[in-house]
Amino acid sequence: MVVPLSDSGGSVPRGTELPGHGATFGAMLEEFNAAARLLDLEPGLWKVLTSPKRQIVVSCPIEMDSGETEVFTGYRVQYNIALGPAKGGIRFHPTVTLDEVTALAAWMTWKCAVAQVPFGGGTGGVACDPTRMSRRELERLTRRYVAEIADAIGPDKDIPAPDVNTNDQVMAWVMDTYSMHAGATMTAVVTGKPLELGGSAGRREATGRGVSIVAREAARQAGFALDGARVAVQGFGNVGSVSARLLRRMGARIVAVTDWKGGVYDERGLDVDAMIEHAHQYQTVDGFPAGRPLTNEDLFRLDADILVPAALENQITAGNAADVRARVIIEGANGPTTPEAHRMLHERGVCIVPDILANAGGVTASYFEWVQNRHGYFWTEEEVNERLEAKMMAAFETVVKTAGRYRADLRTAAYVVAIDRVATATRMRGMYA
């Protein structure tokens, strides 16, 4: 028998209650608290591990192409560095807030611990709409943002990476700006760079590859084969598109895909490679000339074997969880399922592989890139993929065993693994006066 999250019992230490926190960080705390109770975590450590180490808010004034000056707000949060330097993405999106970035930095802390890579958790972002900005404006904004946080990042401090609406070109600007301040080329300051500037083979596909690996293993755990399984994917950016392509190669049938504008459904299976070409040309899968049009709401209602939410957080909520018919959910995005929706789905027997495990392939390959940059020696794509497979399999097996030991769901088990590792390191390091 698997116990629901709400049945773990125990109390939350004063200072870590949900009121007063933003909704996204509050969701992370709910997940943390359920696992911390099972571990019987000491109140002092509970407080330490639910408090961000450093939160930075900066103003980024830039000159737009029109000649006018605009001021954008940027954030960088270093949540915990007990296991190593902070690691996490930079996102450009209109809805970026300090609460969201803090929650993402916390999730990165647990993700690195689950994957057992020697990093802590960090995340950054700028509140902007990159779809309305030119390439020159995006470069100016990136460089000003990096200049504002340059004293806080570095190969041994905090290593950014791509996230929503950022890519290898943005990371190249990050590296160059930091290097100009340092007076030397510092490739290890950022991951997800172009190959020509010290990027790693296989890094761009790593998050989606990790999603496909755990989807294969989760299907096996749920008692069905991935070959022929019906898969629905929400979000067709880097993670969603790579996941869909690799799952298709593993024999799955990609029956539905949606993104920010629309989507498409075909019970016989979609041509993922053609869809990627369509999305590259039109920046959306909407209008893809196959199957029938589909909305995000309809996608969740499909009778699919596997659902991969690979867009933004808070997509599966208490309002639509009852409509979800998938047998297995693989969280390609960060925080796509709210705690209440998770409880509802768990009670119905839906297997959910949580984000801190499912999409850990990206940070794992980022670790590989950082190692290669530090040593100045680079691996082949085959070597990267083999190492990634081994790390993802080890993480999945550890979480499954922990779930059995604690009679918990996979999300709680993943948090138990992560919190235990970070708490152990914190105890060993001790408290600096």
Secondary structure, DSSP 8 states (H G I E B T S, - for coil): ----GGGS-----TT--STTS-HHHHHHHHHHHHHHHHHT--HHHHHHHTS-SEEEEEEEEEE-TTS-EEEEEEEEEEEE-SSSSEEEEEEEETT--HHHHHHHHHHHHHHHHHHT-S-EEEEEEEE--GGGS-HHHHHHHHHHHHHHHTTT-BTTTEEEEE-TT--HHHHHHHHHHHHHHHTS--GGG-SS--GGGT--TTHHHHHHHHHHHHHHHHHHHHT--STT-EEEEE--SHHHHHHHHHHHHTT-EEEEEE-SS-EEE-TT---HHHHHHHHHHHSSSTT-SSSEE--HHHHHHS--SEEEE-S-SS-B-TTTGGG---SEEE--SSS-B-HHHHHHHHHTT-EEE-HHHHTTHHHHHHHHHHHHHHHT----HHHHHHHHHHHHHHHHHHHHHHHHHHT--HHHHHHHHHHHHHHHHHHHH----
